Amino acid sequence: MLRAGKNNRGFTLIELLVTLAIVGLIMGLVVGQTGRLLSSDMKAAAKKLSSTIRFLYNKSATESVTLRLVFDIDENSYWVEGTSESFTLTKEEEETFQNQKSKIKDQKEEKKEETNSIQPKEASFSPQESYILKPVKLPGGVFFKDIYAEHQIDRLSSGKAYIYFFPQGYVERSVINLRNESDDVHYSLQVSPISGTVKIESAYKEPEIER
């Protein structure tokens, strides 16, 4: 009787070890599958964004309209705005426009028109909504890591970012980086300014920032 009890306990221990091994194997398969699905979602999001950029490049050139792709980094969404007004984009300076304005105001000898002359003209951009250009939300688990466009002085990782498209057949040189929640899986989109083509890589891309 005692011997039988020992055998039963031994058999139960083996069963437990086998069960734990099976559970571990299943969990490993589930985690691996989840990782592959997330990578697939990120790749699909990158391809969709790439197609949008290419479409806007062509639309701006053929319809003689200035467009901009607006990114809400915090909300992981993007949409398109456009204007038919004249618009010139200049490189951002280290000092904000408000600081420049304050300096000029403090200089008594400056004329009022000189103050006005440095104020950039604000073109009126409005949403461009259609079936193709409707606002897009990134898939769950996919996030904007940072975005760089040619007019910026550095990458943006929060707030709103803009990429501009011009009727002359030019789009800002840009780099868009995507990440997963744990920030260990990345996709990058590199926008060519002359051709409007987009290079997608399954890795983080450091933009070449001209100082």
C-alpha positions as CSV (number, residue, x, y, z in Angstrom):
1,M,0.0,0.0,0.0
2,L,2.8,2.4,0.9
3,R,4.7,1.5,-2.2
4,A,1.6,2.1,-4.3
5,G,1.2,5.5,-2.7
6,K,4.8,6.4,-3.6
7,N,4.2,5.3,-7.2
8,N,1.1,7.5,-7.4
9,R,2.9,10.5,-6.1
10,G,5.8,10.0,-8.5
11,F,3.4,9.7,-11.4
12,T,1.7,12.9,-10.3
13,L,5.0,14.8,-10.2
14,I,5.8,13.6,-13.7
15,E,2.4,14.7,-14.9
16,L,2.9,18.1,-13.4
17,L,6.3,18.6,-15.1
18,V,4.9,17.5,-18.4
19,T,1.9,19.9,-18.0
20,L,4.2,22.8,-17.2
21,A,6.4,22.0,-20.2
22,I,3.3,22.0,-22.4
23,V,2.0,25.3,-21.0
24,G,5.5,26.9,-21.5
25,L,5.5,25.7,-25.1
26,I,2.1,27.0,-25.7
27,M,2.9,30.4,-24.1
28,G,6.0,30.6,-26.3
29,L,4.0,30.0,-29.4
30,V,1.4,32.5,-28.4
31,V,4.0,35.2,-27.7
32,G,5.9,34.5,-30.9
33,Q,2.6,34.6,-32.9
34,T,1.7,37.9,-31.2
35,G,5.1,39.4,-32.1
36,R,4.7,38.3,-35.7
37,L,1.2,39.8,-35.9
38,L,2.4,43.1,-34.4
39,S,5.3,43.2,-36.9
40,S,2.8,42.5,-39.7
41,D,0.5,45.3,-38.5
42,M,3.4,47.8,-38.3
43,K,4.6,46.8,-41.8
44,A,1.0,47.2,-43.1
45,A,0.8,50.6,-41.4
46,A,4.1,51.7,-43.0
47,K,2.9,50.6,-46.5
48,K,-0.4,52.4,-46.1
49,L,1.4,55.6,-45.1
50,S,3.9,55.2,-47.9
51,S,1.0,55.0,-50.4
52,T,-0.6,58.1,-49.0
53,I,2.7,60.1,-49.3
54,R,3.1,59.0,-52.9
55,F,-0.5,59.9,-53.7
56,L,-0.1,63.3,-52.2
57,Y,3.1,64.0,-54.1
58,N,1.2,63.3,-57.4
59,K,-1.9,65.1,-56.3
60,S,0.0,68.3,-55.4
61,A,1.9,68.3,-58.7
62,T,-1.1,67.6,-61.0
63,E,-3.6,69.8,-59.3
64,S,-1.3,72.7,-58.4
65,V,-2.2,72.7,-54.8
66,T,0.0,72.8,-51.7
67,L,-0.7,69.9,-49.3
68,R,0.5,68.9,-45.9
69,L,0.3,65.6,-44.1
70,V,-0.6,66.3,-40.5
71,F,0.6,63.9,-37.8
72,D,-0.9,63.9,-34.3
73,I,1.9,61.9,-32.6
74,D,0.2,61.7,-29.2
75,E,-3.0,60.3,-30.8
76,N,-1.1,58.1,-33.4
77,S,-3.2,59.5,-36.2
78,Y,-2.7,61.5,-39.4
79,W,-4.8,63.3,-42.0
80,V,-4.4,65.6,-45.0
81,E,-4.8,69.4,-45.3
82,G,-4.4,71.6,-48.4
83,T,-4.4,75.2,-49.6
84,S,-4.6,76.9,-53.0
85,E,-3.0,80.1,-51.5
86,S,0.6,81.0,-52.1
87,F,2.8,79.4,-49.4
88,T,6.5,79.5,-48.7
89,L,8.1,77.3,-46.1
90,T,11.3,78.4,-44.3
91,K,13.6,76.6,-42.0
92,E,12.8,77.0,-38.4
93,E,15.3,79.0,-36.3
94,E,16.6,78.2,-32.9
95,E,14.7,81.2,-31.6
96,T,10.9,81.2,-31.9
97,F,9.1,83.8,-34.0
98,Q,7.7,85.3,-30.8
99,N,11.2,85.9,-29.4
100,Q,12.2,87.6,-32.7
101,K,9.1,89.8,-32.5
102,S,9.9,90.8,-28.9
103,K,13.5,91.8,-29.8
104,I,12.3,94.0,-32.7
105,K,9.6,95.6,-30.5
106,D,12.3,96.6,-28.0
107,Q,14.3,98.3,-30.7
108,K,12.7,101.8,-30.7
109,E,14.2,102.8,-33.9
110,E,12.6,100.0,-35.9
111,K,9.6,100.9,-37.9
112,K,6.3,99.1,-37.6
113,E,6.5,97.8,-41.2
114,E,9.9,96.2,-40.4
115,T,8.2,94.3,-37.6
116,N,5.5,93.2,-39.9
117,S,8.0,92.2,-42.6
118,I,9.4,89.3,-40.7
119,Q,6.0,87.8,-39.9
120,P,5.4,84.7,-42.0
121,K,2.3,84.7,-44.1
122,E,-0.2,82.2,-42.8
123,A,-1.8,80.3,-45.6
124,S,-5.3,78.9,-44.8
125,F,-5.1,75.1,-44.8
126,S,-8.3,73.1,-44.7
127,P,-8.9,69.3,-44.4
128,Q,-8.8,67.3,-47.7
129,E,-11.4,64.6,-47.1
130,S,-12.2,61.8,-49.5
131,Y,-12.4,58.0,-49.4
132,I,-8.6,57.9,-50.0
133,L,-7.7,60.9,-47.8
134,K,-9.8,60.2,-44.8
135,P,-8.1,60.5,-41.4
136,V,-6.2,57.4,-40.3
137,K,-5.5,55.9,-36.9
138,L,-2.5,53.6,-36.5
139,P,-3.4,49.9,-35.6
140,G,-3.4,49.0,-32.0
141,G,0.1,48.4,-30.6
142,V,1.7,50.6,-33.3
143,F,2.9,54.1,-32.4
144,F,4.8,57.1,-33.9
145,K,8.3,57.1,-32.3
146,D,9.4,60.4,-33.9
147,I,9.0,62.4,-37.1
148,Y,11.5,64.6,-38.9
149,A,10.7,66.9,-41.8
150,E,13.1,69.3,-43.6
151,H,11.7,72.5,-42.1
152,Q,12.2,71.3,-38.6
153,I,15.3,71.8,-36.5
154,D,15.0,68.4,-34.8
155,R,12.9,65.3,-34.6
156,L,9.4,65.6,-32.9
157,S,8.2,62.8,-30.6
158,S,5.1,64.5,-29.3
159,G,2.5,67.1,-30.5
160,K,1.8,67.7,-34.2
161,A,4.2,67.3,-37.1
162,Y,3.8,68.3,-40.7
163,I,5.2,67.2,-44.1
164,Y,4.6,69.7,-46.9
165,F,4.0,68.9,-50.6
166,F,4.4,71.6,-53.3
167,P,3.0,71.9,-56.8
168,Q,6.5,72.1,-58.3
169,G,6.9,68.4,-57.7
170,Y,8.7,68.6,-54.4
171,V,8.0,67.1,-51.0
172,E,10.0,67.8,-47.8
173,R,12.8,65.3,-47.1
174,S,11.4,63.4,-44.2
175,V,11.9,60.4,-41.9
176,I,9.0,58.8,-40.0
177,N,9.8,56.2,-37.4
178,L,7.2,53.7,-36.0
179,R,7.6,51.6,-32.9
180,N,5.8,49.0,-30.8
181,E,4.7,49.6,-27.2
182,S,7.9,48.2,-25.7
183,D,10.0,50.2,-28.2
184,D,12.0,47.2,-29.4
185,V,10.4,46.8,-32.9
186,H,10.8,49.6,-35.4
187,Y,9.9,50.5,-39.0
188,S,11.1,53.7,-40.7
189,L,9.9,55.6,-43.8
190,Q,12.4,57.8,-45.6
191,V,10.8,60.3,-48.1
192,S,12.8,61.4,-51.1
193,P,12.1,65.1,-51.9
194,I,12.5,65.1,-55.7
195,S,10.8,61.8,-56.7
196,G,8.4,61.5,-53.8
197,T,9.3,57.8,-53.3
198,V,9.4,56.2,-49.9
199,K,12.0,53.7,-48.6
200,I,10.7,51.4,-45.9
201,E,13.0,49.6,-43.5
202,S,12.4,47.4,-40.6
203,A,14.7,49.4,-38.4
204,Y,15.0,52.8,-36.7
205,K,16.4,55.5,-39.0
206,E,18.3,58.5,-37.8
207,P,17.5,61.5,-40.0
208,E,20.3,63.6,-41.5
209,I,19.6,67.0,-39.9
210,E,21.2,70.0,-41.6
211,R,22.2,72.6,-38.9
